[in-house]
């Protein structure tokens, strides 16, 4: 049985995904989030997802670049790859995780991690119509490098034919987030044991020039600003 998400006023949240036994956070339920703004923010501030599917009845998880466009999360790959053959027209589980900190408690049992994560369940569908497929590939480039698509050599027929694009709707999804200090047993707070959080941050280094760089090539603005776009919680589009 599905249930609507409640906002702080106690009324149903019209922006939330439907909650079912499959996507409901069962442990530490207070860390579960079902509003699309939170889900989209976790998805948009990540570059890699992990795609789970069955291959001849056996579970496989493949890391791949993802991007969101509206109400769908997309991925792509060569037509020859196993994951593009097995993860389309079937049920998948797509996950994204950010590690934000190592939580050091006063007991081994209460050590933890601060994180932001999203799980999406659904049937993956291929994007085969040429115009929609090209638009999806453009959205991927623009997600990673805004403004770069128009500066590139156009995709040729062989590259286009050899690439497959798939997507899954953000209908059956949930975010789970832990933040803050350790949560210890009350008597343990009197112990002289250091506790706290070691923050973890993703960083991007200075771009390294291609050794075969054309002498007239200019470094574009989209090579900058990765820290701003992929390490925080950007506003949902």
C-alpha positions, 0 to 999 in steps of 0.5 A: 500500500502506498502512502503520501509524503507529509510535509511539516504542516501535516498535509500531503506534499504534492512534489513528493514521490509515492512511498511504497514498501519498495522505496520506503526507508526502513531503518532510521526512517527519520533520515528518509526523504521523498521530496523531489527537491532533495532527491534531485539535488543529490542526483545533480551533484553527483557524476557517477551512479551505480546501476544494478540489474540481473545478468542471466539471473545473477546480480551485477552492479555497474558504475557509470556516468549519469545525468538527470533531465526533468523526471528521468535519470539517464545513462549511456554506453556502447551497444557492445557493452554488457550493461547496455544490453542487460540493463534496458527493458528490465527492472533496475536499481540506480543508486548515487552516494556522496560520502560527507564525513567519517563519524567517530563515536565513543564505541565501535558500535556507534561509528558511522558515516555522514552521507547523502544517497538516492535509490531509484527503482524502475524499468529502464527504457531505451531512447532509440528515436534519433532526435530524442537520443541526440538531445539526451547526449547533448544534455549529458555534455551540458550537465558536465560541461555547460556550454561545451556542446556547441564547441565540439566536433559533431557526433558522426554516424558511426559514433551515434549508431554505436551508442545506446542511451537509456533512462529510468523515471524518478517515480519510485525513489527515496533519498537517505541522508545522515549528518551531524555528530556521533550518537552515543549511548548516554552513559558513554558521554562521560568517557574521556574518549575523543569523538567527532566527525572527520569531514570528507570533501570531493575536490577537483585539481587544476586541468592538465593540458593534452600534450597534443593540444592545438596551439590556438585552443583556448581553455573554456570557462566550463573547465572551471567551477566543478567544485561549485557544481558537484560538491555541494547541494545545487538547487533542483532544476 
